[in-house]
Amino acid sequence: MGRQAFLPRHGTVRNLANRIHEQRVVLARGPPSSGKTFLAWSVHTYLRGQGVKSIYIRSFPLSLEGGPTALDHLVEACHMQGFAAFGHSILHDKFVFLIDDAHTTYNNSELWLILDSVNQDRLANRAGISFCMFSAFGTPDRGVMPHNMGSDLLVFNKDQRLVLSDHYYYLDQRITLFYSFAEFELYVDMHLQSRGSDYEICDPLKRRILAFTGGHPELVDAFMHLCDMWYEAWYKDDDVALIDFDDDEVNKFLQIPGVLEGALTATVNFAGLPLSPESFFPPEQEFEVLRQVEQSDFEGILFDPQSEAMLSCITKGWLHMEESLEGAFKCYFPTMFHERLVGYLMGVQERRYPPPPTSELELNMRMRNMTIS
């Protein structure tokens, strides 16, 4: 596998840093491999470069009865990163806390009460600390899920929320976890340049990749490595430097059910998808929820906090919850490729499609020798 291109996302980083400064408490939700950790660390590096006392916390410690308090953990994080901090006085300092894996804090009511207090300070124009919570899942307005114990006092207004991708065009904030269109274009260019620009991709194929991925960083990377393999298998020996969307090999690869799904999921650690080598199929109750979303024709289905299967689909990254135009919370697939994969699995279950390749096929290692008929 080739070396992954490094996309700095300067504009997104600056915009998010400004948003944190303005709003004091910001929530960034996205499924696994959606770029949260990279973005959090990039913002941390940028803020440090601006002289801001930024504190990056990879994973907030568990809240244990009789153990250190949430405030103790915040103070300790400041000390560990070289800053003097003393008890409650840090609440009125200018620290910026960037908390990764923030969904693990949803049962820490003390921390979420601190976040609510910071938000109240913002409304009263009182100076103090700021937070950005990078979470794998959560409700759009509170972060904390209905079954969690964290404080539900804090309500994130729409300016305090990042959206997943440009797909949510009706939301005005437009700081996205996924690559924007311009960032996607830049990533493709940088990936090809890192190879020495030995081949190019036609614009229709670029558009199809963007449509499938929505800019999902790891899925985009998986598609680009798939293009690398196409080039090595079908173009390089013939001295052809352009992968064309209409080429027979590419067209068949995209059209035959199961081939694209198997190749992509085998390429980069399942491309961030919630799959396992033993079986592509989720548990049946979860799969029924996914079927409902797939049959909704991109409209999504209403969030049901009483459905354990739906909650599981959300926490695993199969589904993403967002606020609809009508103001209802709905569950959608994070990308069109998630939707395509579920549609394919439905076809397998109904015996319309052949079963998916599993670990023993090693599809990504044998492309040069495979034939598509």
C-alpha positions in Angstrom: 0.0 0.0 0.0 1.2 3.5 -0.8 2.0 6.2 1.6 -1.1 8.2 2.7 -1.1 11.8 1.7 -1.1 14.4 4.5 -3.8 17.0 4.2 -3.3 19.9 6.6 -6.9 21.3 6.3 -5.6 24.8 7.2 -8.9 26.6 6.4 -11.0 24.2 8.5 -8.5 24.4 11.4 -8.6 28.2 11.4 -12.4 28.3 11.2 -12.8 25.7 14.0 -10.3 27.6 16.2 -12.3 30.8 15.7 -15.6 29.0 16.3 -14.3 27.6 19.7 -13.1 31.2 20.6 -16.6 32.6 19.8 -18.8 29.8 21.2 -16.7 28.5 24.1 -18.3 25.1 23.9 -18.4 23.2 20.6 -19.5 19.7 19.7 -18.0 17.7 16.8 -19.7 14.3 16.2 -18.7 11.8 13.6 -18.3 8.0 13.1 -15.0 6.2 13.4 -12.3 7.3 10.9 -14.1 10.6 10.2 -11.0 12.7 11.0 -11.8 13.7 14.5 -8.5 12.9 16.1 -6.5 14.5 13.3 -8.6 17.6 13.3 -8.4 17.9 17.1 -4.6 17.6 17.1 -4.3 20.0 14.2 -6.4 22.6 16.0 -4.3 22.0 19.1 -1.1 22.6 17.2 -2.5 25.7 15.5 -3.6 27.2 18.8 -0.3 26.5 20.5 1.3 28.3 17.6 -0.9 31.3 18.3 0.2 31.4 21.9 -3.1 29.9 23.2 -3.0 27.5 26.2 -4.5 24.6 24.4 -4.8 21.2 26.2 -5.3 18.1 24.1 -6.9 15.2 26.0 -6.8 11.9 24.1 -9.3 10.2 26.3 -10.9 11.6 29.4 -10.4 9.4 32.4 -13.4 7.4 33.7 -15.4 9.0 36.5 -15.0 6.7 39.5 -16.8 7.1 42.8 -14.3 8.4 45.4 -11.7 9.0 42.7 -10.4 12.3 41.2 -13.0 14.7 40.1 -13.5 16.0 36.6 -11.9 19.3 37.7 -8.9 17.3 39.1 -8.4 15.7 35.7 -8.5 19.0 33.9 -6.0 20.5 36.3 -3.7 17.4 36.0 -3.9 17.7 32.2 -2.7 21.3 32.4 0.2 20.3 34.6 1.1 17.4 32.3 1.3 19.8 29.4 3.5 22.3 31.2 1.0 24.9 32.5 0.4 26.0 36.1 -3.3 25.5 37.1 -5.0 25.6 40.5 -8.4 24.1 41.3 -11.4 26.2 40.4 -9.3 29.1 39.2 -8.8 27.3 35.9 -12.5 27.9 35.1 -11.7 31.6 34.7 -8.5 31.1 32.8 -8.1 31.1 29.0 -7.4 27.3 28.6 -8.9 25.6 25.6 -9.6 21.9 26.2 -9.8 19.7 23.2 -11.3 16.3 24.3 -11.1 13.4 22.0 -13.3 10.3 22.4 -15.7 12.6 24.2 -18.5 10.0 24.0 -16.7 8.3 26.9 -17.6 11.3 29.0 -21.3 11.0 28.5 -21.7 9.4 32.0 -19.5 12.0 33.7 -22.2 14.4 34.9 -19.6 16.6 36.7 -17.7 17.3 33.5 -20.9 18.1 31.7 -22.0 20.4 34.5 -18.7 22.3 34.0 -19.5 22.5 30.2 -22.9 23.9 31.0 -21.3 26.5 33.4 -18.9 27.5 30.7 -21.8 28.0 28.3 -23.6 30.1 30.9 -20.5 32.2 31.2 -20.5 32.7 27.5 -24.0 34.0 27.5 -23.1 36.4 30.3 -20.0 37.5 28.5 -17.7 36.2 31.3 -14.2 35.1 30.3 -13.0 31.6 31.0 -12.0 28.2 29.6 -13.3 26.7 26.4 -14.1 23.2 25.2 -14.4 21.3 21.9 -15.8 17.8 22.3 -14.8 15.3 19.6 -17.3 12.4 19.8 -18.0 9.3 17.8 -21.7 9.7 18.3 -24.3 11.6 20.3 -27.5 13.7 19.9 -27.1 16.9 17.9 -28.3 19.2 20.5 -26.9 17.7 23.7 -24.3 15.2 22.8 -25.2 13.1 25.7 -27.4 10.2 24.7 -30.8 9.5 26.4 -29.5 6.5 28.3 -26.4 8.3 29.6 -26.0 10.0 33.0 -24.3 13.2 32.0 -25.9 16.5 32.5 -28.7 17.3 30.0 -28.7 21.0 31.0 -26.4 22.0 28.2 -28.0 22.6 24.8 -25.7 23.2 21.9 -27.0 25.9 19.6 -26.5 25.4 15.9 -23.4 27.5 15.9 -21.9 25.2 18.5 -22.2 22.1 16.3 -20.0 20.8 13.5 -21.7 19.0 10.7 -20.5 15.7 9.2 -20.2 16.7 5.6 -21.3 19.1 2.8 -24.3 16.8 2.3 -26.0 18.7 5.1 -26.2 21.8 2.9 -29.2 23.2 4.7 -27.2 23.8 7.9 -25.4 27.1 7.8 -22.4 26.4 10.0 -20.5 24.5 7.3 -17.5 23.5 9.3 -17.4 19.8 8.4 -15.5 16.8 9.9 -15.3 15.2 6.4 -13.3 16.9 3.7 -15.0 19.7 1.9 -15.1 19.6 -1.9 -12.0 21.8 -2.1 -10.2 19.6 0.4 -11.2 16.5 -1.4 -9.7 17.9 -4.7 -6.5 18.8 -2.9 -6.3 15.4 -1.2 -6.5 13.6 -4.6 -3.9 15.9 -6.1 -1.5 15.4 -3.1 -2.0 11.6 -3.2 -1.2 11.5 -6.9 1.8 13.8 -6.4 3.1 11.6 -3.6 3.3 8.8 -6.2 5.3 11.0 -8.6 2.2 11.8 -10.7 2.5 8.6 -12.7 -1.3 8.6 -13.5 -4.4 10.8 -13.4 -8.0 10.2 -12.6 -10.8 11.6 -14.9 -13.2 14.1 -13.5 -16.3 11.9 -13.7 -14.5 9.2 -11.6 -13.4 11.9 -9.1 -17.0 13.0 -8.8 -18.2 9.4 -8.3 -15.6 8.9 -5.5 -16.7 12.1 -3.8 -20.4 11.1 -4.1 -19.6 7.6 -2.6 -17.5 9.0 0.3 -18.9 12.4 1.0 -15.3 13.3 1.9 -15.0 10.6 4.6 -11.2 10.8 5.1 -10.5 7.0 5.5 -13.0 6.1 2.7 -11.4 8.6 0.4 -8.0 7.2 1.2 -9.3 3.6 0.5 -10.7 4.7 -2.9 -7.4 6.3 -3.8 -5.5 3.1 -2.9 -8.0 1.2 -5.0 -7.2 3.6 -7.9 -3.5 2.8 -7.3 -4.2 -0.9 -7.6 -6.3 -0.4 -10.8 -3.4 1.5 -12.3 -0.8 -1.1 -11.4 -3.1 -4.0 -12.6 -4.6 -2.6 -15.8 -2.8 0.6 -17.0 0.8 0.7 -16.1 2.1 -2.1 -18.4 0.2 -0.5 -21.3 1.7 3.0 -20.6 -1.7 4.4 -20.1 -1.7 7.3 -17.5 -5.4 8.2 -17.2 -8.0 6.1 -15.3 -11.2 6.7 -17.2 -14.6 6.2 -15.7 -15.8 4.6 -18.9 -13.0 2.0 -19.1 -14.5 -1.5 -19.1 -12.4 -2.8 -16.2 -13.4 0.2 -14.0 -17.0 0.1 -15.1 -17.4 -3.5 -14.3 -15.7 -3.1 -11.0 -18.2 -0.4 -10.0 -21.2 -2.2 -11.4 -20.9 -5.8 -10.3 -22.4 -6.2 -6.8 -19.9 -7.2 -4.2 -16.7 -6.5 -6.0 -16.3 -2.8 -5.0 -17.6 -3.5 -1.5 -15.2 -6.4 -1.0 -12.2 -4.6 -2.4 -12.7 -1.4 -0.5 -13.4 -3.0 2.9 -10.3 -5.1 2.5 -8.1 -2.2 1.5 -7.6 -0.1 4.6 -8.7 -1.9 7.7 -12.2 -2.1 6.4 -12.0 1.6 5.4 -13.3 2.7 8.8 -16.5 0.7 8.4 -18.0 -1.3 11.3 -17.2 -4.7 9.8 -15.3 -7.8 10.8 -13.3 -10.3 8.7 -15.6 -13.1 9.8 -18.8 -11.6 8.6 -20.0 -8.5 6.9 -23.5 -8.8 8.5 -24.5 -6.9 11.6 -26.7 -8.6 14.2 -30.2 -9.2 12.8 -32.0 -6.5 14.9 -29.4 -3.9 13.9 -29.6 -5.0 10.3 -33.4 -4.5 10.4 -32.8 -0.9 11.4 -30.3 -0.5 8.6 -32.8 -2.0 6.1 -35.3 0.7 7.2 -32.8 3.5 6.6 -31.8 2.0 3.2 -35.5 1.8 2.2 -36.1 5.4 3.2 -34.6 6.6 -0.1 -32.1 8.9 1.7 -34.8 10.5 3.8 -33.5 8.8 7.0 -35.7 7.5 9.8 -36.7 9.2 13.0 -34.5 8.6 16.0 -36.1 6.3 18.5 -34.3 6.5 21.9 -36.1 3.3 23.0 -34.6 1.2 20.3 -31.5 -0.5 21.5 -30.7 -1.8 18.0 -30.8 1.8 16.7 -28.6 3.0 19.5 -26.2 0.3 18.7 -26.1 1.2 15.0 -25.3 4.8 16.0 -22.6 3.9 18.5 -20.9 1.5 16.1 -20.9 4.1 13.3 -23.4 2.5 10.9 -25.7 5.5 11.3 -25.3 9.2 12.0 -27.9 11.3 13.7 -28.6 14.8 12.5 -31.4 17.4 12.6 -33.6 17.5 9.6 -35.0 20.6 7.8 -38.2 20.1 9.9 -36.2 20.1 13.1 -36.6 16.4 13.8 -33.7 14.1 14.8 -33.2 11.5 12.0 -30.7 8.7 11.5 -28.9 8.6 8.1 -26.0 6.6 6.7 -22.8 8.6 7.1 -21.9 8.1 3.4 -23.5 6.8 0.2 -21.0 3.9 0.4 -22.5 2.9 3.7 -25.9 2.9 2.0 -24.6 0.9 -1.0 -23.0 -1.6 1.3 -26.2 -2.2 3.3 -28.2 -2.5 0.0 -25.7 -5.1 -1.2 -26.0 -7.1 2.0 -29.8 -7.0 1.7 -29.4 -8.4 -1.8 -27.1 -11.2 -0.5 -29.7 -12.1 2.2 -32.4 -12.2 -0.4 -30.2 -14.3 -2.7 -30.1 -11.7 -5.4 -26.3 -11.2 -5.1 -23.4 -13.5 -4.4 -22.1 -13.5 -0.8 -19.4 -11.0 0.1 -15.7 -11.9 0.1 -14.3 -12.5 3.6 -10.8 -12.7 5.0 -9.7 -15.8 3.1 -10.1 -14.2 -0.3 -7.4 -11.5 0.2 -9.0 -9.6 -2.6 -6.7 -6.6 -2.2 -3.6 -8.7 -2.7 -4.7 -10.6 -5.8 -6.1 -8.0 -8.1 -3.6 -8.4 -10.8 -4.7 -12.0 -11.3 -8.4 -11.7 -10.9 -10.8 -11.5 -13.8 -14.2 -9.9 -13.9 -16.8 -11.6 -16.0 
